[in-house]
Amino acid sequence: MFKIKRVGCIFVSAVLSCSLLLSGCGSPNTAKPTDNSTASNLKPYEINAYFLAPQCKDVKLVQEELNKILKRKINATIKLNYYWWDNYQNKQQMAVASGDKIDIMFSPSWWGFNDYVAKQAWLPLDELVAKHGKDIIANIDPAYLKGPIVNGKLYAIPTAKDMFGTGGFIFNKELVDKYNFDINSITKPEDIEPWLKIIKEKEPGIIPFLSSQGDQQQYLVQDWQINVGTVDVPVGYQKTDGDVKIINLMEADISKRIYKLSRSWYQKGYINKDVATLQDSTPIKKAKKVFAWTDQLKPGKADELKAQFGYDLVQANAWKDVQYYTTTPDLTNSQLVIPRTSGDPERAMMFINLLFSDKEIKNLLSWGIENKHYKKIGDNQIDFADNVNADNSGYYGLAQWSMGGSQFLDYLWASESPDKWQKMKEFNDSAKPMKIVGWTYDSSNVKSEMAALAPIGQNQGKPLSSGLVDYDTYYPKMKASLEKAGIQKVIDDCQKSVDAFVAGSK
């Protein structure tokens, strides 16, 4: 069996020594010399890249600056295609189906990565990494590169970042302080309900709890269970030290508990009325029209979001004293792939490799242009450029974790703790690897069943997650649809795959 004993410590130590402490890879001013001879031997090429990012006004300006560097380093330019939460998945599906020439794509495990692999949409990357990925290998823990392996082949390059996530809450700090709420008192999601009641009664115009199509369902159960593929197919397993049993996650006790909690909050008016249709909650959060929402937490998450939304936030885990586990989806929840339609897979891998070593390139993607969008206030910390703020910046509000490469190359925002990366090390060390870390489900044997189950989960599952319907009366009808579509066949095939992995690892 693949072991990742103390992988968090190994990973963070390696990355910190190579980036954030600036003792190896260096800052933009001490970057490695460009290999002009290598670049001159390559034909000019435009890399077509899809990222999960908002439509920022100055994307073209950032692209121009990026191209100046890429021409010197790998004789390439890049076209940045930014699509946000409300349309990235659909844009990806359409682009892949149409056979568009695409060189790099964001493809996390929770958005159908395994299904795309089964359809042979992504290229295997082993040879490309060996030839053009030396900085990837040097700056990522080997555990990450075990995650996207399917049938013995590597199909994605994960982002080097936190090695697991815990579900929890983000709160508007101003309102927390105003009503003297004790975020350290939270032991379970139900504990914040009295706070939501107070906000509803005393803060007109403020949404007590903001939900985008029931996204709290995934965040509040993630400490307890894992989905093996796209979130629309409810097949997965409970987190455990023991043997793994594949189940229908919609019937798990923790799932039912959160479905019913969401229903209660919706009926009491705590959840936004447009929960079923709201796809992008960013504008509401930026406008300070919300008290609380759920998110995947890590050290400094609230500070990251403060930099994104422009006001003070605080965070709190949804569950107290639970055992944290590292799972394969934790290692593959942010990653880049090279589609089979790429016109130059080698050049695409060269670019991904730069995201693990070139601090200037990485921070251009993450923060924009120095002294236009941000300014340096320390060796590794930044703030808004002069006369720039969250409202008028032309390149702002990105999720740096989704941009690929090593997130540990990113500058820290002014609001972030300088010891963030040390806290991240401690955070990573607190997780225990499950027995099946390194196992990824190959769904090629049940492609038709997966295709039939996905729209059921997407269309019939959303009312449950959003709190619009009662679980006990609504789910039996949905269960009949899932059974007709072949969920048991998927469960059985998945269990067989797990058992074979465990047997082969002994």
C-alpha positions as CSV (number, residue, x, y, z in Angstrom):
1,M,0.0,0.0,0.0
2,F,1.2,3.5,-0.8
3,K,2.3,5.3,2.4
4,I,2.3,9.0,3.0
5,K,3.5,9.1,6.6
6,R,4.0,12.7,7.6
7,V,3.5,13.9,4.0
8,G,2.3,17.3,5.1
9,C,5.6,18.0,6.9
10,I,7.7,16.8,4.0
11,F,5.7,18.8,1.5
12,V,5.5,22.0,3.3
13,S,9.2,21.9,4.3
14,A,10.2,21.3,0.7
15,V,8.0,24.1,-0.7
16,L,8.7,26.6,2.0
17,S,12.5,26.2,1.6
18,C,12.1,26.7,-2.2
19,S,9.6,29.5,-2.3
20,L,8.1,31.4,0.6
21,L,11.3,31.7,2.6
22,L,13.1,32.6,-0.7
23,S,15.9,30.2,-0.1
24,G,16.1,28.4,-3.4
25,C,13.7,29.3,-6.1
26,G,13.9,32.9,-5.2
27,S,11.8,36.0,-5.7
28,P,11.1,37.6,-9.1
29,N,14.4,39.6,-8.6
30,T,16.4,36.4,-8.1
31,A,14.7,34.1,-10.6
32,K,16.8,31.5,-12.4
33,P,18.4,32.7,-15.7
34,T,16.3,32.2,-18.8
35,D,17.5,29.4,-21.0
36,N,17.3,31.5,-24.2
37,S,18.9,28.7,-26.3
38,T,16.0,26.4,-25.4
39,A,13.4,29.1,-26.2
40,S,15.1,29.9,-29.6
41,N,14.9,26.2,-30.6
42,L,11.1,26.2,-30.3
43,K,8.6,27.4,-32.8
44,P,6.3,30.2,-31.6
45,Y,3.1,28.8,-30.1
46,E,-0.1,30.1,-28.4
47,I,-1.2,28.2,-25.4
48,N,-4.9,28.1,-25.0
49,A,-5.7,27.8,-21.2
50,Y,-9.0,27.5,-19.3
51,F,-8.9,28.7,-15.6
52,L,-11.6,28.9,-12.9
53,A,-11.4,32.7,-12.4
54,P,-13.8,35.7,-12.6
55,Q,-14.0,37.9,-15.7
56,C,-11.6,40.6,-14.6
57,K,-11.4,43.8,-16.6
58,D,-7.6,43.7,-16.9
59,V,-7.2,40.0,-17.9
60,K,-5.8,41.1,-21.3
61,L,-3.2,43.4,-19.6
62,V,-2.1,40.6,-17.4
63,Q,-2.0,38.3,-20.5
64,E,0.3,40.8,-22.3
65,E,2.7,41.0,-19.4
66,L,2.7,37.2,-19.1
67,N,3.4,36.8,-22.8
68,K,6.5,39.0,-22.5
69,I,8.0,36.5,-20.0
70,L,6.8,33.4,-21.8
71,K,8.3,34.4,-25.1
72,R,11.7,34.7,-23.4
73,K,11.4,31.4,-21.5
74,I,9.5,29.0,-23.8
75,N,8.9,31.1,-27.0
76,A,5.1,31.0,-26.3
77,T,2.2,33.2,-25.7
78,I,-1.0,32.3,-23.8
79,K,-4.7,33.0,-24.2
80,L,-6.3,33.2,-20.8
81,N,-9.9,32.0,-20.8
82,Y,-11.4,32.9,-17.4
83,Y,-14.8,31.4,-16.4
84,W,-16.2,31.6,-12.9
85,W,-18.4,29.3,-10.8
86,D,-21.6,30.1,-12.7
87,N,-20.4,28.8,-16.1
88,Y,-16.9,27.1,-16.0
89,Q,-18.3,23.6,-15.9
90,N,-20.6,24.2,-18.8
91,K,-17.9,25.9,-20.8
92,Q,-15.6,23.0,-20.2
93,Q,-18.1,20.4,-21.2
94,M,-18.9,22.3,-24.5
95,A,-15.3,22.9,-25.3
96,V,-14.3,19.2,-24.8
97,A,-17.4,18.0,-26.7
98,S,-16.7,20.2,-29.7
99,G,-13.0,19.1,-29.9
100,D,-11.6,22.7,-29.5
101,K,-7.8,23.0,-29.4
102,I,-7.2,23.5,-25.7
103,D,-3.8,23.0,-24.1
104,I,-4.5,23.5,-20.4
105,M,-7.6,23.1,-18.3
106,F,-8.6,23.3,-14.6
107,S,-10.2,19.9,-13.9
108,P,-10.7,19.0,-10.2
109,S,-11.9,15.7,-9.0
110,W,-15.2,17.1,-8.0
111,W,-16.1,18.3,-11.5
112,G,-16.0,14.9,-13.4
113,F,-12.2,14.4,-13.7
114,N,-12.6,10.6,-13.6
115,D,-15.3,10.7,-16.2
116,Y,-13.2,12.8,-18.6
117,V,-10.3,10.3,-18.1
118,A,-12.7,7.4,-18.9
119,K,-13.7,9.3,-22.1
120,Q,-10.0,9.7,-22.9
121,A,-10.4,13.5,-23.0
122,W,-7.2,14.1,-21.0
123,L,-3.7,13.0,-22.0
124,P,-1.5,10.8,-19.8
125,L,1.3,13.0,-18.5
126,D,4.0,10.6,-17.2
127,E,6.4,11.1,-20.1
128,L,5.7,14.9,-20.3
129,V,6.5,15.3,-16.6
130,A,9.7,13.3,-17.0
131,K,10.8,15.5,-19.9
132,H,9.6,18.9,-19.0
133,G,8.4,18.8,-15.3
134,K,11.6,18.9,-13.2
135,D,10.4,21.9,-11.2
136,I,7.1,20.2,-10.6
137,I,8.9,17.1,-9.2
138,A,11.2,19.3,-7.1
139,N,8.4,21.5,-5.6
140,I,5.5,19.1,-4.9
141,D,5.1,16.3,-2.4
142,P,5.1,12.9,-4.2
143,A,1.8,12.2,-2.5
144,Y,0.1,14.7,-4.8
145,L,1.3,12.9,-7.9
146,K,-0.3,9.7,-6.6
147,G,-3.7,11.2,-6.5
148,P,-4.5,11.7,-10.3
149,I,-3.2,8.3,-11.3
150,V,-5.8,6.2,-13.1
151,N,-4.9,2.7,-14.2
152,G,-1.3,3.3,-13.6
153,K,-1.1,6.6,-15.6
154,L,-0.8,10.2,-14.4
155,Y,-3.6,12.4,-15.8
156,A,-3.3,15.8,-14.0
157,I,-0.8,18.0,-12.1
158,P,-2.4,19.0,-8.7
159,T,-1.9,22.4,-7.2
160,A,0.7,22.4,-4.3
161,K,-1.3,23.7,-1.3
162,D,-3.1,22.4,1.8
163,M,-3.3,18.6,1.8
164,F,-6.8,18.3,3.2
165,G,-9.8,20.5,3.9
166,T,-12.4,20.8,6.7
167,G,-15.9,22.2,6.3
168,G,-16.8,25.3,8.2
169,F,-18.3,28.8,8.3
170,I,-17.2,32.2,7.2
171,F,-18.7,35.1,9.2
172,N,-18.9,38.9,8.7
173,K,-16.6,40.0,11.6
174,E,-18.4,43.3,12.1
175,L,-21.6,41.4,12.9
176,V,-19.9,38.8,15.0
177,D,-18.3,41.6,17.2
178,K,-21.6,43.6,17.3
179,Y,-23.5,40.8,18.8
180,N,-20.6,39.2,20.8
181,F,-21.0,35.8,19.1
182,D,-18.3,33.3,20.4
183,I,-17.1,31.5,17.3
184,N,-15.0,29.2,19.6
185,S,-18.2,27.8,21.0
186,I,-19.2,26.1,17.8
187,T,-19.1,22.3,18.1
188,K,-21.6,21.4,15.3
189,P,-23.4,23.2,12.5
190,E,-26.7,23.5,14.6
191,D,-24.9,25.7,17.1
192,I,-25.1,28.8,14.8
193,E,-28.9,28.7,14.5
194,P,-29.5,31.2,17.4
195,W,-27.1,33.6,15.7
196,L,-29.0,33.3,12.4
197,K,-32.3,34.1,14.2
198,I,-30.8,37.2,15.7
199,I,-29.5,38.4,12.4
200,K,-32.8,37.8,10.7
201,E,-34.7,39.8,13.4
202,K,-32.2,42.6,13.9
203,E,-30.4,43.1,10.6
204,P,-32.9,43.8,7.8
205,G,-31.3,43.6,4.4
206,I,-28.7,41.1,5.6
207,I,-29.0,37.4,4.5
208,P,-28.4,35.4,7.7
209,F,-27.0,32.4,5.7
210,L,-26.0,32.5,2.1
211,S,-26.3,29.3,0.0
212,S,-25.6,28.8,-3.7
213,Q,-27.7,25.9,-4.9
214,G,-27.3,24.2,-1.5
215,D,-23.5,24.3,-1.5
216,Q,-23.5,23.9,2.3
217,Q,-24.4,20.2,1.8
218,Q,-21.0,19.4,0.5
219,Y,-19.1,21.6,2.9
220,L,-20.8,20.4,6.1
221,V,-20.4,16.7,5.3
222,Q,-16.9,16.8,4.0
223,D,-15.4,16.0,7.4
224,W,-17.3,12.8,7.3
225,Q,-17.5,11.4,3.8
226,I,-16.1,11.6,0.3
227,N,-17.7,11.5,-3.2
228,V,-15.7,9.3,-5.6
229,G,-16.5,11.3,-8.7
230,T,-18.6,14.2,-9.8
231,V,-20.7,15.6,-7.0
232,D,-23.8,15.0,-9.0
233,V,-23.4,11.2,-8.6
234,P,-23.9,10.3,-4.9
235,V,-21.5,7.4,-4.7
236,G,-18.7,7.5,-2.1
237,Y,-17.5,6.4,1.3
238,Q,-17.3,7.4,4.9
239,K,-13.9,8.6,6.3
240,T,-12.4,5.9,8.5
241,D,-9.3,4.2,9.7
242,G,-10.7,0.8,8.7
243,D,-11.9,-0.8,5.5
244,V,-13.8,1.3,3.0
245,K,-17.4,0.5,2.1
246,I,-18.9,2.2,-1.0
247,I,-22.4,3.5,-0.4
248,N,-25.1,5.8,-1.7
249,L,-24.1,8.9,0.2
250,M,-27.6,10.4,0.1
251,E,-28.7,7.7,2.6
252,A,-25.8,8.3,5.1
253,D,-26.8,9.6,8.5
254,I,-24.7,12.7,8.1
255,S,-26.2,13.5,4.7
256,K,-29.7,13.2,6.0
257,R,-28.8,15.4,9.0
258,I,-27.6,18.3,6.9
259,Y,-30.5,17.9,4.4
260,K,-32.9,18.3,7.3
261,L,-31.0,21.2,8.8
262,S,-31.1,23.0,5.5
263,R,-34.8,22.5,5.2
264,S,-35.3,23.9,8.7
265,W,-33.2,27.0,8.0
266,Y,-34.9,27.6,4.7
267,Q,-38.4,27.4,6.3
268,K,-37.3,29.8,9.0
269,G,-36.1,32.3,6.4
270,Y,-32.4,32.1,7.3
271,I,-31.4,31.0,3.8
272,N,-31.7,33.3,0.7
273,K,-34.9,32.8,-1.2
274,D,-33.1,32.4,-4.5
275,V,-30.9,29.5,-3.2
276,A,-32.2,27.2,-6.0
277,T,-31.0,29.5,-8.8
278,L,-28.1,31.4,-7.3
279,Q,-24.9,30.3,-9.1
280,D,-22.4,33.0,-8.3
281,S,-22.6,34.4,-4.8
282,T,-19.5,36.5,-5.1
283,P,-21.3,39.9,-5.8
284,I,-23.5,39.4,-2.7
285,K,-20.5,38.6,-0.5
286,K,-18.6,41.6,-1.8
287,A,-21.5,43.9,-1.1
288,K,-21.5,42.8,2.6
289,K,-25.1,41.7,2.3
290,V,-24.6,38.4,4.2
291,F,-23.7,37.3,7.7
292,A,-22.5,33.7,7.2
293,W,-21.8,31.0,4.5
294,T,-20.0,27.7,4.3
295,D,-16.6,27.1,2.8
296,Q,-13.7,24.7,2.8
297,L,-11.4,25.9,5.5
298,K,-7.6,26.0,6.1
299,P,-5.4,28.3,8.1
300,G,-5.8,31.9,7.0
301,K,-8.9,31.2,4.8
302,A,-10.8,34.2,6.2
303,D,-7.8,36.4,5.5
304,E,-7.7,35.2,1.9
305,L,-11.3,36.0,1.5
306,K,-10.9,39.4,3.1
307,A,-8.4,40.1,0.3
308,Q,-11.0,38.9,-2.2
309,F,-14.1,40.7,-0.8
310,G,-12.5,43.7,0.9
311,Y,-13.8,43.5,4.5
312,D,-13.0,41.7,7.7
313,L,-14.1,38.1,8.0
314,V,-13.6,35.3,10.6
315,Q,-13.8,31.5,10.2
316,A,-14.8,28.6,12.4
317,N,-14.8,24.8,11.8
318,A,-18.3,23.3,11.6
319,W,-17.3,20.4,13.8
320,K,-15.2,20.2,16.9
321,D,-12.8,17.4,17.9
322,V,-13.2,15.3,14.7
323,Q,-10.4,13.2,13.2
324,Y,-9.1,14.7,10.0
325,Y,-8.1,12.5,7.1
326,T,-6.2,12.9,3.9
327,T,-7.9,11.3,1.0
328,T,-7.3,11.2,-2.8
329,P,-9.9,13.8,-3.5
330,D,-8.1,16.2,-1.1
331,L,-5.0,15.8,-3.3
332,T,-6.9,16.3,-6.5
333,N,-9.4,19.0,-5.7
334,S,-7.4,21.6,-7.7
335,Q,-5.4,20.4,-10.7
336,L,-4.5,21.2,-14.3
337,V,-4.8,18.7,-17.2
338,I,-3.7,18.7,-20.8
339,P,-6.6,17.8,-23.2
340,R,-6.1,15.3,-25.9
341,T,-6.9,18.1,-28.4
342,S,-3.8,20.1,-27.4
343,G,-1.7,21.3,-30.4
344,D,1.5,21.2,-28.4
345,P,1.4,19.1,-25.2
346,E,5.1,19.7,-24.5
347,R,4.7,23.4,-24.5
348,A,1.7,23.1,-22.2
349,M,3.7,21.1,-19.7
350,M,6.6,23.6,-19.9
351,F,4.1,26.3,-18.8
352,I,2.7,24.2,-16.0
353,N,6.3,23.5,-14.9
354,L,6.9,27.3,-14.7
355,L,4.0,27.6,-12.3
356,F,6.0,25.6,-9.8
357,S,9.2,27.6,-10.0
358,D,8.7,31.1,-11.4
359,K,7.5,33.5,-8.8
360,E,6.9,36.3,-11.2
361,I,4.7,34.3,-13.5
362,K,2.8,32.7,-10.6
363,N,2.0,36.1,-9.0
364,L,1.0,37.7,-12.3
365,L,-1.7,35.1,-12.5
366,S,-2.6,35.3,-8.9
367,W,-2.5,39.1,-8.2
368,G,-2.0,40.9,-11.5
369,I,0.6,43.6,-12.3
370,E,2.8,45.1,-9.6
371,N,2.2,48.8,-8.9
372,K,-1.0,48.7,-11.0
373,H,-3.1,46.1,-9.1
374,Y,-0.9,45.6,-6.0
375,K,2.2,46.9,-4.4
376,K,4.9,45.2,-2.3
377,I,4.9,46.1,1.4
378,G,7.4,43.5,2.4
379,D,9.6,40.8,1.0
380,N,6.6,38.5,0.6
381,Q,3.6,40.6,1.4
382,I,1.4,42.9,-0.7
383,D,-1.5,45.3,-0.5
384,F,-3.6,47.2,-3.0
385,A,-1.6,49.6,-5.3
386,D,-2.1,53.3,-4.7
387,N,-5.6,54.5,-5.4
388,V,-6.8,50.9,-5.9
389,N,-9.3,49.0,-3.8
390,A,-11.6,46.0,-4.0
391,D,-14.2,47.9,-5.9
392,N,-12.1,49.5,-8.6
393,S,-9.3,47.0,-9.2
394,G,-9.2,45.6,-12.7
395,Y,-7.7,42.3,-11.6
396,Y,-9.2,41.1,-8.3
397,G,-11.3,38.4,-6.6
398,L,-9.5,35.4,-8.0
399,A,-9.2,32.1,-6.2
400,Q,-5.4,31.6,-6.1
401,W,-5.7,28.0,-5.2
402,S,-7.4,27.3,-8.6
403,M,-4.6,28.8,-10.7
404,G,-2.4,25.8,-10.6
405,G,1.3,25.4,-9.7
406,S,2.6,26.0,-6.2
407,Q,0.4,28.2,-4.2
408,F,3.4,28.6,-1.8
409,L,4.9,30.9,-4.4
410,D,2.0,33.4,-4.0
411,Y,2.7,36.6,-2.1
412,L,0.8,36.9,1.2
413,W,-1.9,39.7,1.3
414,A,-1.5,42.5,3.9
415,S,-4.3,40.9,6.0
416,E,-2.7,37.5,6.1
417,S,-0.5,36.2,8.9
418,P,3.2,36.1,8.1
419,D,3.4,32.7,9.7
420,K,0.6,31.3,7.5
421,W,2.8,28.6,6.0
422,Q,4.0,27.4,9.4
423,K,0.3,27.1,10.4
424,M,-0.3,25.2,7.1
425,K,2.4,22.7,8.1
426,E,0.7,22.1,11.4
427,F,-2.7,21.8,9.7
428,N,-1.4,19.3,7.2
429,D,0.3,17.2,9.9
430,S,-3.0,16.9,11.8
431,A,-4.5,14.7,9.1
432,K,-4.3,10.9,9.0
433,P,-4.0,9.2,5.6
434,M,-6.8,6.8,4.8
435,K,-6.0,3.3,3.7
436,I,-7.0,4.1,0.1
437,V,-5.0,7.3,-0.5
438,G,-3.7,7.0,-4.0
439,W,-6.8,5.1,-5.2
440,T,-8.8,6.8,-8.0
441,Y,-12.0,5.4,-9.4
442,D,-11.9,4.5,-13.1
443,S,-15.6,4.6,-14.1
444,S,-15.1,3.4,-17.6
445,N,-17.0,0.1,-16.9
446,V,-20.1,2.1,-15.9
447,K,-20.0,5.1,-18.3
448,S,-23.6,4.8,-19.3
449,E,-24.8,4.5,-15.7
450,M,-22.7,7.5,-14.6
451,A,-24.1,9.5,-17.5
452,A,-27.7,8.6,-16.4
453,L,-27.1,9.3,-12.7
454,A,-25.5,12.7,-13.2
455,P,-28.6,14.6,-14.3
456,I,-30.7,13.0,-11.6
457,G,-28.3,14.2,-9.0
458,Q,-28.0,17.6,-10.5
459,N,-31.7,18.2,-11.1
460,Q,-33.4,16.2,-8.4
461,G,-30.7,16.6,-5.8
462,K,-30.5,20.4,-5.8
463,P,-34.0,20.9,-4.1
464,L,-32.8,18.7,-1.2
465,S,-29.5,20.4,-0.8
466,S,-31.1,23.8,-1.0
467,G,-33.7,23.0,1.7
468,L,-36.7,23.5,-0.6
469,V,-38.1,20.0,0.1
470,D,-38.5,17.6,3.0
471,Y,-36.1,14.6,2.8
472,D,-38.5,12.0,4.2
473,T,-41.2,12.7,1.6
474,Y,-39.0,13.7,-1.4
475,Y,-36.1,11.3,-1.3
476,P,-38.0,8.0,-1.9
477,K,-39.0,9.3,-5.3
478,M,-35.5,10.3,-6.1
479,K,-34.2,7.0,-4.9
480,A,-36.4,5.2,-7.4
481,S,-34.8,7.2,-10.2
482,L,-31.3,6.5,-8.9
483,E,-32.0,2.8,-8.8
484,K,-33.5,2.8,-12.3
485,A,-30.4,4.6,-13.6
486,G,-28.1,1.9,-12.1
487,I,-26.6,3.3,-8.9
488,Q,-26.2,-0.1,-7.4
489,K,-24.1,-1.2,-10.4
490,V,-21.8,1.8,-9.9
491,I,-21.5,1.0,-6.2
492,D,-20.6,-2.6,-6.9
493,D,-18.1,-1.7,-9.6
494,C,-16.5,1.0,-7.3
495,Q,-16.3,-1.4,-4.4
496,K,-14.6,-4.0,-6.6
497,S,-12.0,-1.3,-7.6
498,V,-11.4,-0.4,-3.9
499,D,-11.0,-4.0,-2.9
500,A,-8.5,-4.7,-5.7
501,F,-6.5,-1.6,-4.8
502,V,-6.3,-2.6,-1.1
503,A,-5.4,-6.2,-2.1
504,G,-2.6,-5.0,-4.4
505,S,-1.2,-2.7,-1.8
506,K,-0.6,-5.3,0.9
